[in-house]
Amino acid sequence: MRAAIWTAYGPPDVLEIRDAAKPTPRADELLVKVEAANVFPGDCELRRFDIHPFFWLPLRIMSGIRKPRRMRILGQEFAGTVEAVGSRVTHHRVGDRVFAPTALGGAYAEYVCIGERLATPIPPNTSFEAASCVAVGGLNALHFLRVGQVGPGKKVLLYGAGGSIGTMAVQLASLMGAEVTAVDRGDKLATLRKLGAHRVIDYQREDFTASGERFHAIVDLPGKSPYRRTIGMLAPGGRYVLGNASAFAMLRSLGRSRVKVALTGYRPADLRYLRDCLASNDIRAVIDRCFALDDIVQAHRYVESGQKVGNVVLIIGSAAA
Ligand SMILES: NC(=O)c1ccc[n+]([C@@H]2O[C@H](COP(=O)([O-])OP(=O)(O)OC[C@H]3O[C@@H](n4cnc5c(N)ncnc54)[C@H](OP(=O)(O)O)[C@@H]3O)[C@@H](O)[C@H]2O)c1
């Protein structure tokens, strides 16, 4: 099979299109023919090994000390068609359209194996491209909103709302009945309004901490909000959730019940919820641009340029547009 092989830790051109062995599913796995994969910002962080100090060593041991050896293919989520099933698989059949998050990599390839618990049917109204960028953003968004105790009537501020996780968080928070204020760069704000944000703020033009407003939850996705001024914007009992906390921020959060460092786990029930939201058109994937698998280097460069709104999708099979 063809795949984008991760040949070294470094800039986008360490990714090379090569032939690789087609994987074989274990008893509880599906072999999926990949049609589309999301180029997640986290894939770029992993590629250049720009990893949080707490996770640096375990991840480096997992991927390979001097260069990526045990993990050769990046890609954290995909959509495709089931090509074969393991002997203990009960819930999926050959030909099913599914989307799923991978553990950390493997989706930038023509085939991938995935545990059947995580593979989720794509609703008929949803394309492979759209389904390929719902799982990771949606799962993280759901988790961060829950940690922030977001619910009906709550005022939530989403900082860094224009990316993969944020565009899902705006929609899911609105669905939960919250009043959403979204902060990001000016060119992303029109999309955020369309997704349901009540108020949008351009962080390059406006100091969002100067409004005097109070929020029940502030979810800072990239971990770049000014700590002291942001925490001062919490309503009584409110929570300040950090999606990407520095080591210092993690230590500072210890013993402070209002500050939460949110690390996501993947729950199949949440994937089913996201599927239902797609099926009822309550959420949609925001796709900025698509690239062919052959253009993986350009795709990574584009994601790193900071220009994207929502997601960048890699088209791998012929069934995706
Ligand atoms: N805790 C976990 O388990 C977990 C899991 C996955 C991801 N993450 C973290 O979650 C974060 C968001 O992920 P993502 O995939 O949504 O990233 P993304 O697609 O790159 O989105 C991040 C958004 O934040 C904006 N931004 C950057 N600097 C900002 C600032 N100073 N003020 C306001 N907005 C700013 C970016 O816009 P511009 O750059 O264009 O300004 C971009 O729109 C990442 O930092 C990632 O590491 C955490």
The ligand as a MOL file (V3000), in Angstrom:
LIG
                    3D

  0  0  0     0  0            999 V3000
M  V30 BEGIN CTAB
M  V30 COUNTS 48 52 0 0 0
M  V30 BEGIN ATOM
M  V30 1 N -5.3650 18.0490 26.3200 0
M  V30 2 C -5.4790 17.1740 25.3230 0
M  V30 3 O -5.7490 15.9800 25.5280 0
M  V30 4 C -5.3020 17.6660 23.9130 0
M  V30 5 C -5.5910 16.8240 22.8470 0
M  V30 6 C -5.4510 17.3230 21.5550 0
M  V30 7 C -5.0070 18.6260 21.3710 0
M  V30 8 N -4.7060 19.4130 22.4240 0 CHG=1
M  V30 9 C -4.2400 20.8140 22.2850 0
M  V30 10 O -5.3830 21.5980 21.9730 0
M  V30 11 C -4.9480 22.7500 21.2630 0
M  V30 12 C -5.9280 23.0470 20.1480 0
M  V30 13 O -5.8640 22.0080 19.1840 0
M  V30 14 P -6.4570 22.2150 17.7220 0
M  V30 15 O -6.2280 20.9340 17.0250 0
M  V30 16 O -7.8050 22.7850 17.7830 0 CHG=-1
M  V30 17 O -5.4170 23.3040 17.1600 0
M  V30 18 P -5.6280 24.2940 15.9330 0
M  V30 19 O -6.4840 23.6710 14.9190 0
M  V30 20 O -4.2570 24.7610 15.5810 0
M  V30 21 O -6.4280 25.5020 16.6200 0
M  V30 22 C -5.8720 26.3610 17.5590 0
M  V30 23 C -6.4870 27.7460 17.3190 0
M  V30 24 O -5.9770 28.6430 18.3240 0
M  V30 25 C -5.6560 29.8650 17.6840 0
M  V30 26 N -4.6650 30.6120 18.4440 0
M  V30 27 C -3.3330 30.5120 18.4150 0
M  V30 28 N -2.7800 31.3960 19.2630 0
M  V30 29 C -3.8090 32.0580 19.8370 0
M  V30 30 C -3.8840 33.0960 20.8010 0
M  V30 31 N -2.7860 33.6310 21.3670 0
M  V30 32 N -5.0930 33.5590 21.1520 0
M  V30 33 C -6.2340 33.0270 20.6130 0
M  V30 34 N -6.2220 32.0440 19.6740 0
M  V30 35 C -5.0060 31.5620 19.3100 0
M  V30 36 C -5.1210 29.4330 16.3330 0
M  V30 37 O -5.1790 30.5220 15.4240 0
M  V30 38 P -3.8720 31.2030 14.7950 0
M  V30 39 O -2.6920 30.3340 15.0800 0
M  V30 40 O -4.2100 31.3160 13.3500 0
M  V30 41 O -3.7910 32.5220 15.4360 0
M  V30 42 C -6.0930 28.3310 15.9630 0
M  V30 43 O -7.2460 28.8290 15.3210 0
M  V30 44 C -3.5330 22.4780 20.7620 0
M  V30 45 O -2.6510 23.3270 21.4570 0
M  V30 46 C -3.3080 21.0190 21.0940 0
M  V30 47 O -1.9630 20.7690 21.4770 0
M  V30 48 C -4.8670 18.9610 23.7030 0
M  V30 END ATOM
M  V30 BEGIN BOND
M  V30 1 1 1 2
M  V30 2 2 2 3
M  V30 3 1 2 4
M  V30 4 1 4 5
M  V30 5 2 4 48
M  V30 6 2 5 6
M  V30 7 1 6 7
M  V30 8 2 7 8
M  V30 9 1 8 9
M  V30 10 1 8 48
M  V30 11 1 9 10
M  V30 12 1 9 46
M  V30 13 1 10 11
M  V30 14 1 11 12
M  V30 15 1 11 44
M  V30 16 1 12 13
M  V30 17 1 13 14
M  V30 18 2 14 15
M  V30 19 1 14 16
M  V30 20 1 14 17
M  V30 21 1 17 18
M  V30 22 2 18 19
M  V30 23 1 18 20
M  V30 24 1 18 21
M  V30 25 1 21 22
M  V30 26 1 22 23
M  V30 27 1 23 24
M  V30 28 1 23 42
M  V30 29 1 24 25
M  V30 30 1 25 26
M  V30 31 1 25 36
M  V30 32 1 26 27
M  V30 33 1 26 35
M  V30 34 2 27 28
M  V30 35 1 28 29
M  V30 36 1 29 30
M  V30 37 2 29 35
M  V30 38 1 30 31
M  V30 39 2 30 32
M  V30 40 1 32 33
M  V30 41 2 33 34
M  V30 42 1 34 35
M  V30 43 1 36 37
M  V30 44 1 36 42
M  V30 45 1 37 38
M  V30 46 2 38 39
M  V30 47 1 38 40
M  V30 48 1 38 41
M  V30 49 1 42 43
M  V30 50 1 44 45
M  V30 51 1 44 46
M  V30 52 1 46 47
M  V30 END BOND
M  V30 END CTAB
M  END
